[in-house]
């Protein structure tokens, strides 16, 4: 009897990028192993269950995330919390989760930490997610543990030490940016969302280009990581929009969100700044259910990493606005080094307002999606 497959990620927030990564791997595994159960362990099992309700082979849980929280009873020290987890996982003692822990130990073939930037020195407590898998492997040596598309920056020396200690028995670790690869000495790779664009998906693609006339300018500005800089970011964005070629009152503008409600703040502000333009809002649900508004005739202006990745991959030219975040700057530069050709500018230093792209980018997208697909095939070789 085939064993289950276990995915751990930062979805369920919700956050479009994190949840899309879950969808990428669910689509891939559902196609490859249609009869296997896929567990998707996220920050909020209820949200994830709703988003993945059409997948009859997917079960949403938040066991790893809840055990991470419960370990705080041991104090703030990471090693003390790992010792607590070691005791509870090996000897049981968390009544709400013991049954599932035993199920993972006996019936799961692999634990896979799917990509994203949720484990780093800012959120070092998330190392406890990795520790749980390592402890389970001590009980079942045949268990495979993977980590793909990981962006682990920013990185401190203490983080490096603890990460290496915890993951020494992992079977594969891939970093999605040069800093992660260099500091942690892991396999050089790319973000998991690249697999979305593979033509090897037979039926459902995880994300797709909308089949309609999209706004001429699409916009996403986030508040997280930009606290105290929102007004400067907004004023810069208004100038960028006004300086796009052929901009007029007839230019259509779309505002998208990645995190529901939190990213909505800019929509009324843009409507106020451009009262004569048609302004449309694209909610998380809209993007999840109806596809991504991008293409040759759409210019993207964004602060978020995955919207840079997706928008460029569908042929949009774009501008990335940054505020000096050590978290995001590394991620955006990984895309630039892969060849998106987008114009990346700090809001305090705008050399020009031109949206740009790499005209040969579509060829790069095909290569990168194949690279990610081939990695998946190498990891999931189970019968």
Order of alpha helices (4+ residues) and beta strands (2+ residues): beta-alpha-beta-alpha-beta-alpha-alpha-alpha-beta-alpha-beta-alpha-beta-alpha-beta-beta-alpha-beta-alpha-beta-alpha-beta-alpha-beta-alpha-beta-alpha
